[in-house]
């Protein structure tokens, strides 16, 4: 009887720890947040959350943040850099913005 009770208690504890995990523990990196700077400018990435800290990306640099829930951020400089069309929800690629259409006289 004691062994049966111990086995049930152990099973409950194991299920409790694994089912309440906020992020997937698989090696697929589904909770990773990836940034790549394909522009020719240094990009400042500023989070709109306290879950992760902001950082700079030099041209050609990549950064992967692990176990991130909140993807909300903004970036600078917006006049010369934009998010590329190849960006996804959790994989952001910065590219050079097209030149502004300012008339020259």
C-alpha positions in Angstrom: 0.0 0.0 0.0 2.8 2.4 0.9 4.6 1.7 -2.4 1.4 2.3 -4.4 0.9 5.6 -2.6 4.5 6.7 -3.2 4.2 5.8 -6.9 1.0 7.8 -7.3 2.5 10.8 -5.4 5.7 10.7 -7.6 3.6 10.5 -10.8 1.5 13.6 -9.7 4.7 15.6 -8.9 6.3 14.7 -12.3 3.1 15.7 -14.2 2.8 18.8 -12.2 6.3 20.0 -13.1 6.0 19.1 -16.8 2.5 20.4 -17.5 3.1 23.8 -16.0 6.2 24.7 -17.9 5.6 28.1 -19.6 7.8 27.4 -22.5 8.4 24.4 -24.6 11.5 22.5 -23.7 12.0 21.0 -27.2 15.1 21.7 -29.1 13.1 23.3 -32.0 13.5 26.8 -30.4 9.8 27.7 -30.7 10.3 30.2 -27.9 13.3 31.8 -29.5 13.2 35.4 -30.7 15.6 36.0 -33.5 16.9 39.3 -34.8 19.1 39.8 -37.9 20.4 43.0 -39.2 20.7 42.8 -43.0 20.9 46.6 -43.2 23.9 48.8 -43.6 23.1 50.7 -40.3 23.4 49.8 -36.7 20.0 49.1 -35.2 18.8 49.7 -31.7 16.2 47.2 -30.6 14.1 48.5 -27.7 11.6 46.1 -26.0 8.2 47.3 -24.8 8.4 44.8 -21.9 10.6 44.1 -19.0 11.0 40.5 -20.0 14.2 41.2 -22.0 16.7 44.0 -22.4 17.3 46.1 -25.4 20.5 45.8 -27.5 22.3 47.1 -30.6 22.8 45.1 -33.8 25.7 46.0 -36.1 25.3 45.4 -39.8 25.4 41.7 -40.5 24.9 40.8 -36.8 22.4 38.3 -35.5 21.0 37.8 -32.0 18.8 35.0 -30.6 16.9 35.4 -27.3 15.7 32.2 -25.7 12.4 31.6 -23.8 10.8 34.9 -24.7 7.0 35.2 -24.6 6.5 38.9 -25.4 7.8 40.0 -28.9 6.7 43.6 -28.6 9.5 46.0 -29.5 10.4 49.0 -31.6 13.7 49.9 -33.3 15.7 52.9 -34.3 16.6 54.5 -36.7 13.3 54.2 -38.5 14.2 56.7 -41.2 16.9 54.5 -42.6 15.9 50.9 -41.5 12.7 48.9 -41.8 11.6 45.4 -41.1 12.1 43.2 -44.1 9.4 41.4 -45.9 11.0 38.0 -44.9 10.4 38.8 -41.2 8.1 36.4 -39.3 6.4 36.7 -35.9 9.5 35.5 -34.1 12.2 36.1 -36.7 12.8 39.7 -37.4 15.1 40.9 -40.2 16.1 44.5 -40.6 16.9 45.9 -44.0 17.7 49.3 -45.4 14.7 51.5 -45.9 14.2 52.9 -49.4 15.4 56.4 -50.0 12.8 59.0 -49.1 11.1 60.7 -52.1 12.3 64.3 -51.4 12.2 66.5 -54.4 15.5 68.1 -55.4 15.5 71.5 -56.8 
